[in-house]
């Protein structure tokens, strides 16, 4: 039995969350700095610990699922709730960064 599945976007979703790398989120010095922008295809929650994940289309066209910092769990849950109501916000360009010890994600 495989230790992963392929999600609708085409990314491997491992049963063991530790096999997913964390999305690299830059630490910003001030509000004028920009974070990193990714083409996000979907967001979700994985495992019993409710770890937030994001599926990203990389610049080389590869589709990869990454773990997100736990402080983005609420952000992910909001978009999952919207999708259940018929409003799907993805795919979208999303800026990720960390400012004042708080990780943020913002749809552009």
C-alpha positions as CSV (number, residue, x, y, z in Angstrom):
1,X,0.0,0.0,0.0
2,X,1.4,3.4,-1.0
3,X,2.4,5.9,1.7
4,X,0.9,8.8,-0.3
5,X,-2.0,9.7,-2.5
6,X,-2.1,12.2,-5.4
7,X,-4.4,15.1,-4.8
8,X,-6.7,16.7,-7.5
9,X,-4.0,19.2,-8.3
10,X,-1.4,16.5,-8.9
11,X,0.8,16.8,-5.7
12,X,1.8,13.9,-3.5
13,X,0.1,14.0,-0.2
14,X,2.0,11.7,2.3
15,X,0.2,10.0,5.1
16,X,3.1,11.0,7.3
17,X,3.1,14.8,7.5
18,X,6.8,14.8,8.4
19,X,7.6,13.8,4.8
20,X,6.3,17.2,3.6
21,X,8.8,20.1,3.7
22,X,7.7,23.4,5.3
23,X,7.0,26.2,2.8
24,X,9.9,28.6,3.1
25,X,8.5,31.9,4.4
26,X,10.8,34.9,4.5
27,X,11.2,37.0,7.7
28,X,10.5,40.6,6.8
29,X,12.1,43.6,8.5
30,X,9.2,46.0,8.0
31,X,5.9,46.4,6.3
32,X,7.4,47.8,3.1
33,X,9.2,44.5,2.3
34,X,7.4,42.0,0.2
35,X,7.1,38.3,1.0
36,X,7.4,35.4,-1.4
37,X,4.6,34.9,-3.9
38,X,3.4,31.4,-4.8
39,X,0.8,30.1,-7.3
40,X,-1.4,28.3,-4.8
41,X,-3.7,25.6,-6.2
42,X,-5.3,24.5,-3.0
43,X,-5.1,24.5,0.8
44,X,-6.1,21.8,3.3
45,X,-5.5,20.1,6.6
46,X,-3.7,16.8,7.1
47,X,-3.4,14.4,9.9
48,X,-4.7,14.1,13.5
49,X,-2.7,17.1,14.5
50,X,-4.6,19.2,12.0
51,X,-1.5,20.4,10.1
52,X,-2.2,23.0,7.4
53,X,-0.9,22.3,4.0
54,X,-0.7,24.1,0.7
55,X,-0.4,22.8,-2.9
56,X,1.8,25.1,-5.0
57,X,2.6,25.2,-8.7
58,X,6.3,25.9,-8.8
59,X,8.0,28.0,-11.5
60,X,9.2,24.8,-13.2
61,X,5.6,23.6,-13.4
62,X,6.1,21.0,-10.7
63,X,3.1,20.6,-8.3
64,X,4.2,20.3,-4.7
65,X,2.4,20.1,-1.3
66,X,4.1,21.9,1.6
67,X,3.4,22.1,5.3
68,X,2.4,25.6,6.5
69,X,3.3,27.0,9.9
70,X,0.6,26.2,12.5
71,X,-0.3,29.9,12.9
72,X,-1.8,29.7,9.3
73,X,-4.3,27.0,10.4
74,X,-7.1,29.5,10.8
75,X,-6.4,31.0,7.4
76,X,-6.6,27.6,5.8
77,X,-9.8,26.7,7.7
78,X,-11.4,29.9,6.5
79,X,-10.9,29.0,2.9
80,X,-11.9,25.4,3.4
81,X,-15.2,26.7,4.9
82,X,-15.7,29.0,2.0
83,X,-15.2,26.1,-0.4
84,X,-17.9,24.1,1.4
85,X,-20.2,27.0,0.8
86,X,-19.4,26.9,-3.0
87,X,-16.8,29.7,-3.0
88,X,-13.4,28.4,-4.2
89,X,-10.7,31.1,-4.0
90,X,-8.0,29.0,-5.6
91,X,-6.0,28.9,-7.8
92,X,-4.6,32.3,-6.8
93,X,-1.3,34.1,-6.3
94,X,-0.6,34.3,-2.5
95,X,2.1,36.3,-0.7
96,X,3.6,34.6,2.3
97,X,5.9,36.2,4.9
98,X,6.6,36.6,8.6
99,X,6.5,40.0,10.2
100,X,6.7,40.8,13.9
101,X,6.9,37.0,14.7
102,X,3.6,36.4,12.9
103,X,3.3,34.4,9.7
104,X,0.8,35.8,7.1
105,X,-0.7,34.7,3.8
106,X,-2.5,37.1,1.6
107,X,-4.3,36.5,-1.7
108,X,-3.1,39.0,-4.3
